[in-house]
Amino acid sequence: MPCPSADALRSSWEGVPSGAGGTAAPGGGIIGETTTKESEMDDRQLLGRIGALVEEEHALEHQATANGLDEEQQTRLQHLEVQLDQCWDLLRQRRARRDAGLDPEDAQVRPEGTVEGYLQ
């Protein structure tokens, strides 16, 4: 599963308890939330997605060290690395936009060729 867009993250809010800052709205979103709180929710969900990808990546890396990986697992590991780079890039974009007073919801997942071409 690729790094989710802001819209995809927002759609997963359905059923969020009202203690999270507002009332869950039908079809997703939260009534009464401010852009800042919505952005923080997206960031938390994005960090959760990153955490899940990292766990899977570590499990595959451990298996690679112990028993090696078959072709499907090697492909999955490479795909995870790209997804992680895209998610981290999206999170950085969102934070930079927020810090600059811009809407973090306008951040977009960048293509593999872009995020894989960054110098580390």
N, C-alpha and C positions, 0 to 999 in steps of 0.2 A: 504494500500500500504506500503510495507516494506521500510526501509531506502534504498535509491538508491545506487548502486555501482558507482564507479568513471566513468565507461564506460556509464552507464545510464545518469549520470549527463552531461557528455560530449555530448551525442547524443541530449540533449535538447538545445544545443547551436545554432541549426540551426536558422537562421534568426536574430542572435544577430547583432545589428548595428555595423558598422565599428568603431564608436567612442569608442567601448568597448575594443579597443586595437588591432584590426586586422580586416580582412575581413572574413565574414562568409563563410565557406567552404561548398561545396555540401555534404550532408549527415551528417553534424555536424562538430564540431571542428571549430577552427579559424586559418586561415592562418596568419603566422607572429607572433603568440603568443609565448612567452617564457614559459618554464615549470613553472616558478614562477607565471606568470599571469594566466596560465591555472589552476594551483593549487588554486589560489585565487578565480577564478571563481567557481571551484568545491566547495570550502569552502563556498562561498556566497550562492550557490544553496543549499548546505547542511543545512546551517543556515536557509534558507527560508523554507525548508522542516520541520525542527525542529519547526519553528514558527507556521506553519500550524498544526502540530500535537499537539502542546501545546494549541492552540486555541480550537481545537476539544476536547482535554482532559478537559480543563477548562469548556467548555460548558456542557459536560457530568457530571462533578463533581458538577456544579451548579444545574443541573437538579436532580442529586441524592439527594442533600440536600433539594431541594424544593419538589419534587414529587416522588423521588425514581426512580430506573431504572428497566426496564424489563430485562429478561435474556439476550436477544440479546445486549442490551446496556451495561450490565455489562461485557459481553464477549468482546465487542468492547473497553471498557475502559481498560481492562487488556491487550488487544492486543496493544493499543496505548502506554501503559507504557513500554512494551517490545520494540516497535519500537523506542521510544524516547531513551531508554537506548542504543540501537544499533546505532542510529544516533550520539548520544553524544560520544560513544566509537569510532566510525569511525572518527569523527572530531578530537578527541584527538590523535588518531593514526596518522592521516594526519599531524597534527601540530608537533608531536614528530618526525616523519620521516623527515619533512622539516627542523626542528631545528638541526637534526643530520646530515644534508647534504645528506639524502637519498630521493628517489623519493616518494612523497606522494601518487602517483597513485598506488603504490603497497599495500596500506592499503586495508584491506578486512573487509566486514561486518562480525562480529563474530556471532556465533549461540546464540540463546536465552539462552541456558544453561550456556554459558560462561559469557555473560554480566549480567545475573540475579544472578550469583554466586559471583559477586564482593562485597566486603565489602564497605559500604558507610562511 
